[in-house]
Amino acid sequence: TAASNVQLNGRLYAADSVTNVPAAILEKAQRRLYKIPNHPIGILSHRIASHFAHFANIDAPDPVVSVAKNFDELGFEPDHPGRRVTDSYYLNKDTLLRTHTSAHEIETFRNPAVRDAWLLTADVYRRDEIDRSHYPVFHQMEGARLFDASADLRALEDRIEHDEHALRLANVRIHDESRVGEVNPFQHGHDPALGRLVVRDLKLALNGLMLDLFASDDGKPLEVRWIDSTFPFTSPSFEVEVLWNDEWLEVLGSGMIMQRTLDTAGVPDKVGWAFGLGLERIAMVLFSIPDIRLFWSTDSRFLAQFSPGKFSPFKPYSRYPECKRDTSFWHPPMFHENDFCDIVRDVAGDLAEDVQLVDQFVHPKTQRSSATYRINYRSMDKSLTNEEVNEMHAQVIERATRQLGVEVR
Ligand code: PHE
């Protein structure tokens, strides 16, 4: 399809052959849910900021960033899957909607007023499947803390030791399954003695946050698990999970900041830790929100339920009937499900609750591939009529045929 220029927040981006941001996504880039004081995302972001009382709280920059900022400067390999046009929203080949808040690490470490301890909440964008817990726009909070590489280790250890005391008295069980070593190493050039203290401080800070967010008053201890992970911009790297309703909930990624990041930011004599957490996933459990689309609801029955500073459970209002439509088509070999989902979202917006692949086969003679998708249309705010649904569904099929080269069977 012919690309047209893309306008966002008063700036114009010249489209090219990779441009793939649908209008429905551009609209979301204006909403700033994290700024709304009685919105669950705003309440949670504010609560985390209050927990880290001495950290600078930075306003989200524009979501349009360069490929260099989002990927290259953070050490993402050229063939990293996150870079694919099927996984990210490109305005053109040099610019995209940030896929994570880490895209702002370097510029923030450059700023002497905030660099040593900061938080940044922002909307982030990833092309994804459609279901109740995935939405192409969500929110992350990034946090970081720096130390002088020449810090007095003894004084640092004393401070950490002192701060760990409160955690030792709290009702929490920490399962540290991470093993810093060969697969999850300290960086060359880092003094391991300093590295161990930085990691210890990271664990202290985040265990404290988990306790603040998730501790219950039913007497059961909070269970927090640390496991090894990998990110191109941290080493060693960790993930944190919390046991919630008998399941481990993945809460955040973290690690010791790659020295390359700090060198680029002009602070080669510092070391530090960083973390990034997804706000929706945490808000869904803390506020008992069953469907991620609800965060985008403008219905007062949603927003009127929440108030600043409180993790009150959401009381669902009546669910309207679902309307399922199946569609089967032959598709070209390069077909990607995320392209189909984007069309569904662009046509149906938040009326698309779920898109499921229900059947798939390759014709034995012609070798053509076929797929059957079941789209569930449902509004959060009203009953949809059959005509409305048929019209949306016809549009989905028309656009898939025209833009993706599929052929309805
Ligand atoms: N940016 C990472 C993500 O989106 C999270 C992260 C942030 C990991 C900071 C390590 C340090 O998954």
Boltz pocket constraint, residues with backbone or C-beta under 6 A from the ligand:
constraints:
  - pocket:
      binder: B
      contacts: [[A, 99], [A, 100], [A, 101], [A, 102], [A, 142], [A, 143], [A, 231], [A, 233], [A, 234], [A, 238], [A, 252], [A, 253], [A, 254], [A, 255], [A, 274], [A, 275], [A, 276], [A, 277]]
      max_distance: 6.0
